[in-house]
């Protein structure tokens, strides 16, 4: 299993967009994404995110780390 890289909120939003997540709303710097068949995910749209935050977003989206890493490529 590869490590989760340091990524920005915009990178995470772009990666989740590749799998069908769409913008639902934004409050402050937090963007709420929705998907027809998966649970919603909230992503802080700021600079670099901590590894714990990225891991939490992966869990919210119901992804494995490997699936998320493939979306980043």
Secondary structure as UniProt FT lines:
FT   HELIX           9..18
FT   TURN            19..20
FT   STRAND          22..27
FT   TURN            28..29
FT   STRAND          30..34
FT   STRAND          41..44
FT   HELIX           51..60
FT   TURN            61..62
FT   HELIX           65..72
//
